[in-house]
Amino acid sequence: MLETHRGPAESILERELFGWDHCEVGQNLIAAWKLPAEFDAAAFTHRQWDAQPDWDLAQMVFVSCRMAGLAGYPEFVGCETEPFPDLLELLPTRERTSFDSDLEQLTGEIADGIHAIDSL
């Protein structure tokens, strides 16, 4: 399924194939591991953008997943995402200034970070 599906992340049909989706699996793990309630909300809503005045974990995961896809780590091979400048605009001003507006720069920083962790 992940190798042949094309479209936005929200379009994948896990529920039809398995009877549940990765959001529900995440919620079950969060409950079993007794993680904070904020994690549960993020697991359940991270596929939907909900513009709120207060930036929350679900919004951060939403943008992070899409940025990871653009940087070469998509949810699945044919996953479509928003243009990088559009994703940056979703971030609060303070966080937006933490990112270089060049996607290649971000991709390099992510690769360097992964390499550093792999080298431990």
C-alpha positions in Angstrom: 0.0 0.0 0.0 2.7 2.5 1.0 4.7 1.8 -2.2 1.9 2.4 -4.6 -0.4 5.0 -3.0 -0.2 8.6 -4.4 -1.7 11.7 -2.8 -1.7 13.7 0.4 -1.0 11.9 3.7 -4.6 12.2 4.7 -5.7 10.1 1.7 -4.1 6.8 2.7 -6.7 4.1 3.5 -5.3 2.3 6.5 -8.7 1.9 8.1 -10.2 0.2 5.0 -7.3 -2.2 4.8 -6.6 -2.9 8.5 -9.7 -1.8 10.4 -7.6 1.0 12.2 -5.1 3.7 11.3 -1.8 4.7 12.7 -3.5 7.6 14.7 -5.6 5.0 16.6 -2.6 2.8 17.2 -0.6 5.8 18.5 -3.5 6.6 20.9 -3.5 3.1 22.2 0.2 3.1 22.8 0.0 6.5 24.5 -2.7 5.2 26.9 -0.8 1.9 27.5 2.4 3.8 28.3 0.6 6.4 30.4 2.0 9.3 28.4 0.6 12.9 28.9 -2.8 13.7 27.5 -1.3 16.2 25.1 0.4 13.4 23.3 -3.0 11.7 22.7 -4.4 14.9 21.1 -1.4 15.2 18.9 -1.6 11.5 17.8 -5.2 11.9 16.9 -5.2 15.3 15.1 -1.7 15.6 13.6 -3.1 15.0 10.1 -5.4 18.0 10.3 -4.4 21.6 10.4 -6.2 23.5 13.1 -5.2 27.1 13.2 -5.3 28.2 16.8 -3.9 31.3 18.5 -1.9 29.1 20.8 0.6 26.8 19.1 0.2 23.3 20.3 1.9 19.9 20.0 -0.6 18.7 17.3 0.2 21.7 15.1 3.9 21.1 15.6 3.6 17.5 14.6 1.5 18.4 11.6 4.1 20.8 10.2 7.0 18.6 11.2 5.6 15.6 9.3 5.3 17.7 6.2 8.7 19.3 6.5 10.2 15.8 7.0 8.5 14.7 3.7 9.9 17.7 1.9 13.4 17.0 3.3 13.4 13.4 1.9 11.6 11.5 4.6 8.0 11.2 3.4 5.3 9.2 5.1 5.1 7.1 2.0 6.8 7.2 -1.5 4.0 9.1 -3.3 3.1 11.4 -0.4 2.2 14.9 -1.6 2.9 17.9 0.6 2.7 21.7 0.6 5.5 23.9 -0.7 8.2 24.7 1.9 7.4 28.4 2.1 3.8 27.6 2.8 4.7 25.3 5.7 7.0 28.0 7.1 4.1 30.4 7.1 2.2 28.0 9.4 4.8 28.4 12.1 4.6 31.1 14.8 6.9 34.0 14.0 9.4 33.1 16.7 9.8 29.5 15.5 9.8 30.5 11.8 12.9 32.5 12.3 14.7 29.3 13.5 14.5 27.9 10.0 16.5 28.8 7.0 14.1 29.5 4.2 16.2 27.2 1.9 14.9 23.7 1.9 18.3 22.3 0.8 19.9 23.8 3.9 17.3 22.2 6.1 17.7 18.9 4.4 21.4 19.0 5.0 21.0 19.9 8.7 18.6 17.0 9.1 21.0 14.6 7.4 23.8 15.8 9.6 21.7 15.3 12.7 20.8 11.8 11.7 24.4 11.0 10.9 25.5 12.3 14.3 22.9 10.1 16.0 23.8 7.0 13.9 27.5 7.6 14.8 26.8 7.2 18.6 
